[in-house]
């Protein structure tokens, strides 16, 4: 039984509605099992579907520039700080790094130092 015979049998059973002796899945499975029993590797013999326009591409295909959407912010893009207030360097630093991030940074730095110290690569 060739691959085309297997595919033809699957579509024929779908069109005839052979669900009397079981589900359609069982009849498709039996056709595939029969082909496998005869030594055919059905999965290997399946031909790939033709590539659709939105499918995968290879290196030979030209790149396309993505569509850029217009940017219309509600406010003028600038630093959003209260200019009436004086900020310390620490206040500005905390705008970018939360307490959790600083704790994680310290824990990882200390852990790395402990490993290097245990290996003899770092002096106490």
N, C-alpha and C positions, 0 to 999 in steps of 0.2 A: 504494500500500500504506500503510495507516494504522498508527499506533503499536499499536493493539490487534491488527491483523493480524500485525505483527512479533512481539509478545509471544506471541500464540497459536501462531505457527509455531515459536517457540523451545520452548515447553512441549510442543507436539505432537511435535517431534523428540526431546525428552528421553523422553517416555513411550513412543514407538515404538522407542526404542533405535537410532537411525540412526547407528551407529558402524561400519557395514560399509564405507562409502566414505571413511571418515576418522574423526577424533575428533569428539566432540560440540562441542568448541570451534570446529572448522572449520565445522560446520553453523550454529552460532550466528553466527559471524563472517560467513558468506555471507549470512544473512538481513539482518544489519545493513548489510553492504556493498550489498546490493540496494536497501534502503530509502534509503541514502545516494545511490546512483546515480540514484535517481528524484527526488532533490532534497529529501528529507526529512531534517531534522536530528533524529536519533533521541535524542541526548543532551538536547536542549532540550525535547523532547516528553514526557520521562519525568516522571510525576507523583510528587511527594514522598510518601514513606511516611508514614502517620499517626504522630504523635509517640507514643513510648512514655512510660510514667510516668517512666523514668529518663533520658529524652532531654533535649535542649536546651529551655530555657524562655525566654520573653521578659520584657520589663520589667513587663508587667502581672501576672505571676504573683507571688503572695505569697512572701516569703522564709520559710524554715523554719529554726528553731533547730537546730543540730546536736546530736546526742546527746553529752553529756559523760560520759566514763568516770570512775569514781571514782579518786582519787589516794590510794594507801596506801604512802607511802615506808617503807623498812625502818628508816631513821634519822629522827630529828626534824629537820625542815628548819631549818638554822641554818648559820652560818659553820663550815666544816670545817677549822679551823686548830688546830695544836697550841698550846694556851694556855699551856703551860709554857715556850715559847720566845719570845724577843723578836724581833720582825720590824722591819726598817728600812723606811722608805717605798719604797726601791728593791726590796726583797724582795716587798712587796705589789704593786708595779707589775709586776714580772716574772710574777706569777701570771696577769695578764691579757694581757700582751704578750710574745710570744716574741721571740727574737733575730732570726728571719727577718722578722717583722712590723716590728720596729724598723728593720732594714736597708732593707726596702721603703719605709717611711715616709721615711727619710733620703734614699734615692735619688730618690724622686719629688719631695721638697721641694727638693733641690739641682737637679734637672732643671728644675723650674718656675722657680726663681730664675735659672738660666742663660738660659732663654728670655726672661724679663722683662728681664734685664740686656742681652741682645742687642737687644731692641726699644727699649732706652733708657728703660724704665719703672722700672728699679731702679738705684739708685746703688750703686757698689762698696763 
